[in-house]
């Protein structure tokens, strides 16, 4: 059942142009080292990368 639900969710993502655009932008940001993480108190801080274009 979990596999079927995952398939339906994947189908929903692929059917949405807006979601695909956001995913494409997110991958571009990740490749260029622009990542953020939420701290324990809810604040957002940039992730320091180790190496070229990759997150820690």
CHARMM internal coordinates of N, CA and C (Angstrom, degrees):
IC EDIT
DIST 1 N 1 CA 1.4490
DIST 1 CA 1 C 1.5347
ANGL 1 N 1 CA 1 C 110.89
DIST 1 C 2 N 1.3295
ANGL 1 CA 1 C 2 N 117.00
DIHE 1 N 1 CA 1 C 2 N -38.94
DIST 2 N 2 CA 1.4665
ANGL 1 C 2 N 2 CA 120.46
DIHE 1 CA 1 C 2 N 2 CA -179.78
DIST 2 CA 2 C 1.5318
ANGL 2 N 2 CA 2 C 110.87
DIHE 1 C 2 N 2 CA 2 C -62.39
DIST 2 C 3 N 1.3310
ANGL 2 CA 2 C 3 N 116.85
DIHE 2 N 2 CA 2 C 3 N -38.10
DIST 3 N 3 CA 1.4656
ANGL 2 C 3 N 3 CA 120.14
DIHE 2 CA 2 C 3 N 3 CA 178.46
DIST 3 CA 3 C 1.5219
ANGL 3 N 3 CA 3 C 111.22
DIHE 2 C 3 N 3 CA 3 C -63.54
DIST 3 C 4 N 1.3164
ANGL 3 CA 3 C 4 N 116.57
DIHE 3 N 3 CA 3 C 4 N -40.06
DIST 4 N 4 CA 1.4616
ANGL 3 C 4 N 4 CA 121.00
DIHE 3 CA 3 C 4 N 4 CA 179.74
DIST 4 CA 4 C 1.5304
ANGL 4 N 4 CA 4 C 110.25
DIHE 3 C 4 N 4 CA 4 C -65.50
DIST 4 C 5 N 1.3346
ANGL 4 CA 4 C 5 N 117.21
DIHE 4 N 4 CA 4 C 5 N -43.72
DIST 5 N 5 CA 1.4604
ANGL 4 C 5 N 5 CA 120.71
DIHE 4 CA 4 C 5 N 5 CA 178.52
DIST 5 CA 5 C 1.5268
ANGL 5 N 5 CA 5 C 110.90
DIHE 4 C 5 N 5 CA 5 C -62.72
DIST 5 C 6 N 1.3256
ANGL 5 CA 5 C 6 N 117.12
DIHE 5 N 5 CA 5 C 6 N -39.67
DIST 6 N 6 CA 1.4668
ANGL 5 C 6 N 6 CA 121.05
DIHE 5 CA 5 C 6 N 6 CA 177.64
DIST 6 CA 6 C 1.5240
ANGL 6 N 6 CA 6 C 110.25
DIHE 5 C 6 N 6 CA 6 C -63.48
DIST 6 C 7 N 1.3187
ANGL 6 CA 6 C 7 N 116.91
DIHE 6 N 6 CA 6 C 7 N -40.13
DIST 7 N 7 CA 1.4661
ANGL 6 C 7 N 7 CA 121.28
DIHE 6 CA 6 C 7 N 7 CA 177.95
DIST 7 CA 7 C 1.5295
ANGL 7 N 7 CA 7 C 110.82
DIHE 6 C 7 N 7 CA 7 C -62.66
DIST 7 C 8 N 1.3299
ANGL 7 CA 7 C 8 N 117.04
DIHE 7 N 7 CA 7 C 8 N -43.09
DIST 8 N 8 CA 1.4647
ANGL 7 C 8 N 8 CA 120.39
DIHE 7 CA 7 C 8 N 8 CA 178.58
DIST 8 CA 8 C 1.5222
ANGL 8 N 8 CA 8 C 111.48
DIHE 7 C 8 N 8 CA 8 C -64.39
DIST 8 C 9 N 1.3295
ANGL 8 CA 8 C 9 N 117.26
DIHE 8 N 8 CA 8 C 9 N -41.36
DIST 9 N 9 CA 1.4568
ANGL 8 C 9 N 9 CA 120.43
DIHE 8 CA 8 C 9 N 9 CA 178.89
DIST 9 CA 9 C 1.5278
ANGL 9 N 9 CA 9 C 111.08
DIHE 8 C 9 N 9 CA 9 C -65.36
DIST 9 C 10 N 1.3186
ANGL 9 CA 9 C 10 N 116.87
DIHE 9 N 9 CA 9 C 10 N -39.94
DIST 10 N 10 CA 1.4623
ANGL 9 C 10 N 10 CA 120.82
DIHE 9 CA 9 C 10 N 10 CA 177.20
DIST 10 CA 10 C 1.5182
ANGL 10 N 10 CA 10 C 110.25
DIHE 9 C 10 N 10 CA 10 C -62.72
DIST 10 C 11 N 1.3066
ANGL 10 CA 10 C 11 N 116.56
DIHE 10 N 10 CA 10 C 11 N -41.54
DIST 11 N 11 CA 1.4575
ANGL 10 C 11 N 11 CA 121.64
DIHE 10 CA 10 C 11 N 11 CA 178.35
DIST 11 CA 11 C 1.5283
ANGL 11 N 11 CA 11 C 110.70
DIHE 10 C 11 N 11 CA 11 C -61.46
DIST 11 C 12 N 1.3296
ANGL 11 CA 11 C 12 N 116.65
DIHE 11 N 11 CA 11 C 12 N -41.94
DIST 12 N 12 CA 1.4613
ANGL 11 C 12 N 12 CA 120.83
DIHE 11 CA 11 C 12 N 12 CA 178.52
DIST 12 CA 12 C 1.5258
ANGL 12 N 12 CA 12 C 111.26
DIHE 11 C 12 N 12 CA 12 C -61.84
DIST 12 C 13 N 1.3221
ANGL 12 CA 12 C 13 N 116.53
DIHE 12 N 12 CA 12 C 13 N -42.48
DIST 13 N 13 CA 1.4665
ANGL 12 C 13 N 13 CA 121.01
DIHE 12 CA 12 C 13 N 13 CA 179.87
DIST 13 CA 13 C 1.5216
ANGL 13 N 13 CA 13 C 110.45
DIHE 12 C 13 N 13 CA 13 C -64.24
DIST 13 C 14 N 1.3187
ANGL 13 CA 13 C 14 N 116.80
DIHE 13 N 13 CA 13 C 14 N -46.69
DIST 14 N 14 CA 1.4584
ANGL 13 C 14 N 14 CA 120.77
DIHE 13 CA 13 C 14 N 14 CA -177.68
DIST 14 CA 14 C 1.5297
ANGL 14 N 14 CA 14 C 112.26
DIHE 13 C 14 N 14 CA 14 C -67.31
DIST 14 C 15 N 1.3246
ANGL 14 CA 14 C 15 N 117.66
DIHE 14 N 14 CA 14 C 15 N -23.85
DIST 15 N 15 CA 1.4654
ANGL 14 C 15 N 15 CA 121.44
DIHE 14 CA 14 C 15 N 15 CA -179.66
DIST 15 CA 15 C 1.5287
ANGL 15 N 15 CA 15 C 111.99
DIHE 14 C 15 N 15 CA 15 C -82.65
DIST 15 C 16 N 1.3097
ANGL 15 CA 15 C 16 N 117.84
DIHE 15 N 15 CA 15 C 16 N -12.71
DIST 16 N 16 CA 1.4642
ANGL 15 C 16 N 16 CA 121.48
DIHE 15 CA 15 C 16 N 16 CA -176.31
DIST 16 CA 16 C 1.5289
ANGL 16 N 16 CA 16 C 110.83
DIHE 15 C 16 N 16 CA 16 C -101.69
DIST 16 C 17 N 1.3091
ANGL 16 CA 16 C 17 N 116.38
DIHE 16 N 16 CA 16 C 17 N 112.66
DIST 17 N 17 CA 1.4713
ANGL 16 C 17 N 17 CA 120.45
DIHE 16 CA 16 C 17 N 17 CA 178.72
DIST 17 CA 17 C 1.5245
ANGL 17 N 17 CA 17 C 111.40
DIHE 16 C 17 N 17 CA 17 C -62.91
DIST 17 C 18 N 1.3242
ANGL 17 CA 17 C 18 N 116.22
DIHE 17 N 17 CA 17 C 18 N -39.78
DIST 18 N 18 CA 1.4718
ANGL 17 C 18 N 18 CA 119.74
DIHE 17 CA 17 C 18 N 18 CA -179.65
DIST 18 CA 18 C 1.5216
ANGL 18 N 18 CA 18 C 111.28
DIHE 17 C 18 N 18 CA 18 C -62.85
DIST 18 C 19 N 1.3305
ANGL 18 CA 18 C 19 N 116.66
DIHE 18 N 18 CA 18 C 19 N -43.52
DIST 19 N 19 CA 1.4610
ANGL 18 C 19 N 19 CA 120.11
DIHE 18 CA 18 C 19 N 19 CA 179.89
DIST 19 CA 19 C 1.5158
ANGL 19 N 19 CA 19 C 110.87
DIHE 18 C 19 N 19 CA 19 C -64.71
DIST 19 C 20 N 1.3250
ANGL 19 CA 19 C 20 N 117.53
DIHE 19 N 19 CA 19 C 20 N -40.66
DIST 20 N 20 CA 1.4594
ANGL 19 C 20 N 20 CA 120.95
DIHE 19 CA 19 C 20 N 20 CA 178.57
DIST 20 CA 20 C 1.5231
ANGL 20 N 20 CA 20 C 111.25
DIHE 19 C 20 N 20 CA 20 C -64.18
DIST 20 C 21 N 1.3327
ANGL 20 CA 20 C 21 N 117.38
DIHE 20 N 20 CA 20 C 21 N -38.63
DIST 21 N 21 CA 1.4619
ANGL 20 C 21 N 21 CA 120.53
DIHE 20 CA 20 C 21 N 21 CA 176.84
DIST 21 CA 21 C 1.5187
ANGL 21 N 21 CA 21 C 111.14
DIHE 20 C 21 N 21 CA 21 C -63.81
DIST 21 C 22 N 1.3516
ANGL 21 CA 21 C 22 N 116.75
DIHE 21 N 21 CA 21 C 22 N -41.82
DIST 22 N 22 CA 1.4605
ANGL 21 C 22 N 22 CA 120.01
DIHE 21 CA 21 C 22 N 22 CA 178.51
DIST 22 CA 22 C 1.5281
ANGL 22 N 22 CA 22 C 111.16
DIHE 21 C 22 N 22 CA 22 C -65.57
DIST 22 C 23 N 1.3250
ANGL 22 CA 22 C 23 N 117.50
DIHE 22 N 22 CA 22 C 23 N -39.21
DIST 23 N 23 CA 1.4636
ANGL 22 C 23 N 23 CA 120.60
DIHE 22 CA 22 C 23 N 23 CA 177.72
DIST 23 CA 23 C 1.5209
ANGL 23 N 23 CA 23 C 111.25
DIHE 22 C 23 N 23 CA 23 C -64.96
DIST 23 C 24 N 1.3265
ANGL 23 CA 23 C 24 N 116.43
DIHE 23 N 23 CA 23 C 24 N -41.62
DIST 24 N 24 CA 1.4601
ANGL 23 C 24 N 24 CA 120.48
DIHE 23 CA 23 C 24 N 24 CA 178.82
DIST 24 CA 24 C 1.5293
ANGL 24 N 24 CA 24 C 110.28
DIHE 23 C 24 N 24 CA 24 C -61.93
DIST 24 C 25 N 1.3196
ANGL 24 CA 24 C 25 N 116.78
DIHE 24 N 24 CA 24 C 25 N -43.31
DIST 25 N 25 CA 1.4642
ANGL 24 C 25 N 25 CA 121.06
DIHE 24 CA 24 C 25 N 25 CA 178.75
DIST 25 CA 25 C 1.5291
ANGL 25 N 25 CA 25 C 110.56
DIHE 24 C 25 N 25 CA 25 C -64.66
DIST 25 C 26 N 1.3276
ANGL 25 CA 25 C 26 N 116.68
DIHE 25 N 25 CA 25 C 26 N -40.35
DIST 26 N 26 CA 1.4598
ANGL 25 C 26 N 26 CA 120.53
DIHE 25 CA 25 C 26 N 26 CA 179.46
DIST 26 CA 26 C 1.5168
ANGL 26 N 26 CA 26 C 111.54
DIHE 25 C 26 N 26 CA 26 C -63.47
DIST 26 C 27 N 1.3233
ANGL 26 CA 26 C 27 N 117.49
DIHE 26 N 26 CA 26 C 27 N -41.62
DIST 27 N 27 CA 1.4592
ANGL 26 C 27 N 27 CA 120.67
DIHE 26 CA 26 C 27 N 27 CA 178.33
DIST 27 CA 27 C 1.5207
ANGL 27 N 27 CA 27 C 110.96
DIHE 26 C 27 N 27 CA 27 C -65.31
DIST 27 C 28 N 1.3377
ANGL 27 CA 27 C 28 N 116.73
DIHE 27 N 27 CA 27 C 28 N -39.35
DIST 28 N 28 CA 1.4609
ANGL 27 C 28 N 28 CA 121.27
DIHE 27 CA 27 C 28 N 28 CA 177.06
DIST 28 CA 28 C 1.5305
ANGL 28 N 28 CA 28 C 110.01
DIHE 27 C 28 N 28 CA 28 C -61.53
DIST 28 C 29 N 1.3413
ANGL 28 CA 28 C 29 N 116.24
DIHE 28 N 28 CA 28 C 29 N -46.30
DIST 29 N 29 CA 1.4585
ANGL 28 C 29 N 29 CA 120.42
DIHE 28 CA 28 C 29 N 29 CA 178.89
DIST 29 CA 29 C 1.5281
ANGL 29 N 29 CA 29 C 111.00
DIHE 28 C 29 N 29 CA 29 C -61.54
DIST 29 C 30 N 1.3272
ANGL 29 CA 29 C 30 N 117.31
DIHE 29 N 29 CA 29 C 30 N -42.89
DIST 30 N 30 CA 1.4654
ANGL 29 C 30 N 30 CA 121.39
DIHE 29 CA 29 C 30 N 30 CA -179.82
DIST 30 CA 30 C 1.5231
ANGL 30 N 30 CA 30 C 110.93
DIHE 29 C 30 N 30 CA 30 C -62.57
DIST 30 C 31 N 1.3116
ANGL 30 CA 30 C 31 N 117.25
DIHE 30 N 30 CA 30 C 31 N -43.12
DIST 31 N 31 CA 1.4639
ANGL 30 C 31 N 31 CA 120.77
DIHE 30 CA 30 C 31 N 31 CA -179.86
DIST 31 CA 31 C 1.5225
ANGL 31 N 31 CA 31 C 111.80
DIHE 30 C 31 N 31 CA 31 C -65.08
DIST 31 C 32 N 1.3267
ANGL 31 CA 31 C 32 N 116.13
DIHE 31 N 31 CA 31 C 32 N -26.62
DIST 32 N 32 CA 1.4641
ANGL 31 C 32 N 32 CA 120.74
DIHE 31 CA 31 C 32 N 32 CA -179.32
DIST 32 CA 32 C 1.5193
ANGL 32 N 32 CA 32 C 113.10
DIHE 31 C 32 N 32 CA 32 C -99.56
DIST 32 C 33 N 1.3294
ANGL 32 CA 32 C 33 N 116.59
DIHE 32 N 32 CA 32 C 33 N 12.84
DIST 33 N 33 CA 1.4489
ANGL 32 C 33 N 33 CA 120.98
DIHE 32 CA 32 C 33 N 33 CA 173.33
DIST 33 CA 33 C 1.5136
ANGL 33 N 33 CA 33 C 116.01
DIHE 32 C 33 N 33 CA 33 C 76.59
DIST 33 C 34 N 1.3150
ANGL 33 CA 33 C 34 N 117.59
DIHE 33 N 33 CA 33 C 34 N 15.08
DIST 34 N 34 CA 1.4655
ANGL 33 C 34 N 34 CA 120.60
DIHE 33 CA 33 C 34 N 34 CA 179.85
DIST 34 CA 34 C 1.5267
ANGL 34 N 34 CA 34 C 109.38
DIHE 33 C 34 N 34 CA 34 C -95.46
DIST 34 C 35 N 1.3301
ANGL 34 CA 34 C 35 N 115.34
DIHE 34 N 34 CA 34 C 35 N 80.80
DIST 35 N 35 CA 1.4580
ANGL 34 C 35 N 35 CA 121.63
DIHE 34 CA 34 C 35 N 35 CA -179.31
DIST 35 CA 35 C 1.5160
ANGL 35 N 35 CA 35 C 110.40
DIHE 34 C 35 N 35 CA 35 C -122.76
DIST 35 C 36 N 1.3253
ANGL 35 CA 35 C 36 N 115.82
DIHE 35 N 35 CA 35 C 36 N 147.96
DIST 36 N 36 CA 1.4522
ANGL 35 C 36 N 36 CA 123.08
DIHE 35 CA 35 C 36 N 36 CA 179.34
DIST 36 CA 36 C 1.5203
ANGL 36 N 36 CA 36 C 109.10
DIHE 35 C 36 N 36 CA 36 C -128.81
DIST 36 C 37 N 1.3252
ANGL 36 CA 36 C 37 N 115.25
DIHE 36 N 36 CA 36 C 37 N 152.29
DIST 37 N 37 CA 1.4559
ANGL 36 C 37 N 37 CA 119.90
DIHE 36 CA 36 C 37 N 37 CA 175.11
DIST 37 CA 37 C 1.5210
ANGL 37 N 37 CA 37 C 108.80
DIHE 36 C 37 N 37 CA 37 C -133.83
DIST 37 C 38 N 1.3211
ANGL 37 CA 37 C 38 N 115.54
DIHE 37 N 37 CA 37 C 38 N 150.87
DIST 38 N 38 CA 1.4553
ANGL 37 C 38 N 38 CA 120.49
DIHE 37 CA 37 C 38 N 38 CA 178.96
DIST 38 CA 38 C 1.5169
ANGL 38 N 38 CA 38 C 109.34
DIHE 37 C 38 N 38 CA 38 C -92.73
DIST 38 C 39 N 1.3207
ANGL 38 CA 38 C 39 N 116.84
DIHE 38 N 38 CA 38 C 39 N 128.05
DIST 39 N 39 CA 1.4515
ANGL 38 C 39 N 39 CA 121.86
DIHE 38 CA 38 C 39 N 39 CA 179.81
DIST 39 CA 39 C 1.5173
ANGL 39 N 39 CA 39 C 112.04
DIHE 38 C 39 N 39 CA 39 C -78.94
DIST 39 C 40 N 1.3180
ANGL 39 CA 39 C 40 N 116.27
DIHE 39 N 39 CA 39 C 40 N 178.03
DIST 40 N 40 CA 1.4618
ANGL 39 C 40 N 40 CA 121.34
DIHE 39 CA 39 C 40 N 40 CA -176.98
DIST 40 CA 40 C 1.5255
ANGL 40 N 40 CA 40 C 112.60
DIHE 39 C 40 N 40 CA 40 C -65.72
DIST 40 C 41 N 1.3316
ANGL 40 CA 40 C 41 N 117.29
DIHE 40 N 40 CA 40 C 41 N -24.43
DIST 41 N 41 CA 1.4689
ANGL 40 C 41 N 41 CA 120.97
DIHE 40 CA 40 C 41 N 41 CA 178.98
DIST 41 CA 41 C 1.5268
ANGL 41 N 41 CA 41 C 112.40
DIHE 40 C 41 N 41 CA 41 C -97.38
DIST 41 C 42 N 1.3270
ANGL 41 CA 41 C 42 N 117.16
DIHE 41 N 41 CA 41 C 42 N 8.82
DIST 42 N 42 CA 1.4517
ANGL 41 C 42 N 42 CA 121.30
DIHE 41 CA 41 C 42 N 42 CA 176.50
DIST 42 CA 42 C 1.5131
ANGL 42 N 42 CA 42 C 116.10
DIHE 41 C 42 N 42 CA 42 C 91.21
DIST 42 C 43 N 1.3184
ANGL 42 CA 42 C 43 N 117.96
DIHE 42 N 42 CA 42 C 43 N -1.98
DIST 43 N 43 CA 1.4629
ANGL 42 C 43 N 43 CA 120.58
DIHE 42 CA 42 C 43 N 43 CA 179.84
DIST 43 CA 43 C 1.5347
ANGL 43 N 43 CA 43 C 110.13
DIHE 42 C 43 N 43 CA 43 C -80.55
DIST 43 C 44 N 1.3213
ANGL 43 CA 43 C 44 N 115.76
DIHE 43 N 43 CA 43 C 44 N 148.52
DIST 44 N 44 CA 1.4753
ANGL 43 C 44 N 44 CA 120.99
DIHE 43 CA 43 C 44 N 44 CA 177.81
DIST 44 CA 44 C 1.5191
ANGL 44 N 44 CA 44 C 109.07
DIHE 43 C 44 N 44 CA 44 C -96.77
DIST 44 C 45 N 1.3348
ANGL 44 CA 44 C 45 N 116.24
DIHE 44 N 44 CA 44 C 45 N 134.61
DIST 45 N 45 CA 1.4572
ANGL 44 C 45 N 45 CA 121.81
DIHE 44 CA 44 C 45 N 45 CA 178.50
DIST 45 CA 45 C 1.5254
ANGL 45 N 45 CA 45 C 108.85
DIHE 44 C 45 N 45 CA 45 C -134.86
DIST 45 C 46 N 1.3431
ANGL 45 CA 45 C 46 N 117.20
DIHE 45 N 45 CA 45 C 46 N 147.10
DIST 46 N 46 CA 1.4615
ANGL 45 C 46 N 46 CA 118.81
DIHE 45 CA 45 C 46 N 46 CA 178.00
DIST 46 CA 46 C 1.5244
ANGL 46 N 46 CA 46 C 110.93
DIHE 45 C 46 N 46 CA 46 C -67.27
DIST 46 C 47 N 1.3133
ANGL 46 CA 46 C 47 N 115.51
DIHE 46 N 46 CA 46 C 47 N 145.37
DIST 47 N 47 CA 1.4626
ANGL 46 C 47 N 47 CA 121.62
DIHE 46 CA 46 C 47 N 47 CA 176.83
DIST 47 CA 47 C 1.5149
ANGL 47 N 47 CA 47 C 107.59
DIHE 46 C 47 N 47 CA 47 C -85.99
DIST 47 C 48 N 1.3033
ANGL 47 CA 47 C 48 N 116.55
DIHE 47 N 47 CA 47 C 48 N 129.43
DIST 48 N 48 CA 1.4627
ANGL 47 C 48 N 48 CA 120.38
DIHE 47 CA 47 C 48 N 48 CA 176.97
DIST 48 CA 48 C 1.5186
ANGL 48 N 48 CA 48 C 108.54
DIHE 47 C 48 N 48 CA 48 C -79.30
DIST 48 C 49 N 1.3158
ANGL 48 CA 48 C 49 N 116.14
DIHE 48 N 48 CA 48 C 49 N 131.82
DIST 49 N 49 CA 1.4616
ANGL 48 C 49 N 49 CA 119.82
DIHE 48 CA 48 C 49 N 49 CA -178.10
DIST 49 CA 49 C 1.5221
ANGL 49 N 49 CA 49 C 111.54
DIHE 48 C 49 N 49 CA 49 C -94.07
DIST 49 C 50 N 1.3080
ANGL 49 CA 49 C 50 N 115.58
DIHE 49 N 49 CA 49 C 50 N 149.24
DIST 50 N 50 CA 1.4592
ANGL 49 C 50 N 50 CA 122.95
DIHE 49 CA 49 C 50 N 50 CA 174.21
DIST 50 CA 50 C 1.5152
ANGL 50 N 50 CA 50 C 107.23
DIHE 49 C 50 N 50 CA 50 C -110.79
DIST 50 C 51 N 1.2778
ANGL 50 CA 50 C 51 N 117.13
DIHE 50 N 50 CA 50 C 51 N 96.29
DIST 51 N 51 CA 1.4604
ANGL 50 C 51 N 51 CA 119.53
DIHE 50 CA 50 C 51 N 51 CA -178.42
DIST 51 CA 51 C 1.5183
ANGL 51 N 51 CA 51 C 111.03
DIHE 50 C 51 N 51 CA 51 C 107.46
DIST 51 C 52 N 1.2863
ANGL 51 CA 51 C 52 N 114.91
DIHE 51 N 51 CA 51 C 52 N 176.15
DIST 52 N 52 CA 1.4464
ANGL 51 C 52 N 52 CA 121.01
DIHE 51 CA 51 C 52 N 52 CA -173.15
DIST 52 CA 52 C 1.5214
ANGL 52 N 52 CA 52 C 112.08
DIHE 51 C 52 N 52 CA 52 C -77.49
DIST 52 C 53 N 1.3394
ANGL 52 CA 52 C 53 N 116.35
DIHE 52 N 52 CA 52 C 53 N 113.99
DIST 53 N 53 CA 1.4412
ANGL 52 C 53 N 53 CA 121.65
DIHE 52 CA 52 C 53 N 53 CA 172.39
DIST 53 CA 53 C 1.5156
ANGL 53 N 53 CA 53 C 116.58
DIHE 52 C 53 N 53 CA 53 C 70.36
DIST 53 C 54 N 1.3103
ANGL 53 CA 53 C 54 N 118.18
DIHE 53 N 53 CA 53 C 54 N 13.06
DIST 54 N 54 CA 1.4684
ANGL 53 C 54 N 54 CA 120.09
DIHE 53 CA 53 C 54 N 54 CA -179.84
DIST 54 CA 54 C 1.5151
ANGL 54 N 54 CA 54 C 109.70
DIHE 53 C 54 N 54 CA 54 C -122.94
DIST 54 C 55 N 1.3189
ANGL 54 CA 54 C 55 N 115.35
DIHE 54 N 54 CA 54 C 55 N 146.07
DIST 55 N 55 CA 1.4624
ANGL 54 C 55 N 55 CA 120.02
DIHE 54 CA 54 C 55 N 55 CA 178.71
DIST 55 CA 55 C 1.5176
ANGL 55 N 55 CA 55 C 110.46
DIHE 54 C 55 N 55 CA 55 C -82.00
DIST 55 C 56 N 1.3076
ANGL 55 CA 55 C 56 N 114.66
DIHE 55 N 55 CA 55 C 56 N 162.14
DIST 56 N 56 CA 1.4631
ANGL 55 C 56 N 56 CA 120.92
DIHE 55 CA 55 C 56 N 56 CA 178.26
DIST 56 CA 56 C 1.5071
ANGL 56 N 56 CA 56 C 111.54
DIHE 55 C 56 N 56 CA 56 C -69.13
END
COOR INIT
IC SEED 1 N 1 CA 1 C
IC BUILD
